[in-house]
Amino acid sequence: MERLREQDVRSLLDFLAGCYAAEDRDVFARHVAAGLSALVPNDASTYNEINPGTRRADWVVEPAATDFPGSRQAFERHMGEHPFVSYFRRTRDGSAIKLSDFLTRRQFHDLGLYQEFYRHVRGEHLMAINLPVAPPVIIGIAAIRTRRDFTERERLIFDLIRPHASQAYRNAETATLWRQELALLRQGIEDLGQGLITLGRNARIVLATTRARQWLTEYFGASRGPANRLPEAVERWVRHTTTVRLARAGFARPPRPLLVERGGKRLTVRLQSASTCHLLLLAEQHLSATPAAFESLGLTRREAEVLAWVVKGKTNGAIAPILGISARTVQHHLDHIYRKLDVANRAAAVARALTAPPERT
């Protein structure tokens, strides 16, 4: 039975530590390609994402100079000839395999895959593992050599990599999806004319939207401390509110918002808490939110009146008797308002209204 040397184990642990530390899929792919040669000496290391169904392939290779113009097109043309692709696609077995498990050197040289692709990268010997992902996609980690085949000890190293690399990839994939979803959430908050701040331990800012940071500066002054510190007044309010909530059993009511008025506008800060994580939602309102102020958005007088009541939280049924019109007519005006403000719904119209310039006197 093959045994690993002490240096093999140390290199393996260092490589896997980097895999688990990867913050997203791109970082994971680059680490795999850059670090594999320290485990198994080779002429090129690759992280590959292949889709036989669409005949598309992408990879990260080290050294980068190994790649050549038109390499992906050449590989994609002959993808079906690759014994690794055929084997992984048929069996979904991710265990380490070598080219010599399938083809002699002469048989390999007879393939168009070799003539148009591997000959250019001087690839004579290959070894790879496959990470478990949903078919038809294949994610492979491979090493390429020019002069000598891979040993059984090196195959063992690849097999030991696989379960850890698989878990590290899933971690990196999850982190990537979270980042993408968070970016969409932040953009959605911005589009609604609101601000978002997430807080970690000790009420330190983990992330904040651009609008939220602008409002903190406008209403509480420029921060004198580190960039991840809330203004002192907001930090005191957060600490007090969370302390009061923890002291009360079964706190059903949401905490009262922090309200700050300045220059004819009001900033509302609401707090949501979960364990050591806190979320601040910020919204600004012009205190002069009168129909006249909303006419600056290009609305008619009647449309501005409807929008003013919507901003105050009135339903169509409640607005109708106030303005002496039917609820259906209120909705008709709202449809016009949506088109003029280029928004899709009531909430977005309110957000747009609250960013309207104050009425001039």
Summary of the structure (lengths in Angstrom):
residues: 361
radius of gyration: 30.4
end to end distance: 89.3
largest distance: 90.2
contacts: 1040
relative contact order: 0.08
helix: 52%
strand: 19%
